[in-house]
């Protein structure tokens, strides 16, 4: 990821989807990275089932507050 984005969560696709929706409702635009899907599209195998959720540095504090309020 570019240096102006920060990782705020790594976990199951279900939790990432929930957090992504919660952030979107607050006007924060999250980026979801799915290594398993990327590997599949490239023709490789991947054993991980975790996704990562990234936000722009300028939205990091607001995103972390939202993450804490959901208590996942």
C-alpha positions, 0 to 999 in steps of 0.5 A, spaced: 500 500 500 502 507 498 505 510 505 499 515 505 494 509 507 494 505 514 492 498 516 487 498 521 484 491 521 486 484 519 481 478 520 475 474 517 471 477 511 465 477 515 468 482 520 471 486 515 465 487 511 461 489 517 467 494 519 467 496 512 460 498 512 460 501 518 466 506 516 462 507 509 456 510 513 460 515 517 463 517 510 470 514 511 472 510 504 476 504 506 480 499 502 479 492 503 485 487 501 483 480 500 490 476 498 486 470 497 482 473 491 488 476 488 492 469 488 486 466 485 485 471 479 493 471 478 492 463 478 496 461 484 493 458 491 493 462 497 492 459 504 490 465 508 482 467 509 484 473 512 482 480 509 485 487 511 482 493 512 486 500 510 484 507 511 487 514 509 492 517 514 487 523 515 481 518 517 485 514 521 483 516 528 475 517 526 476 510 523 479 507 529 474 510 534 469 507 529 472 500 530 472 501 538 465 502 538 463 496 534 467 492 539 469 486 534 
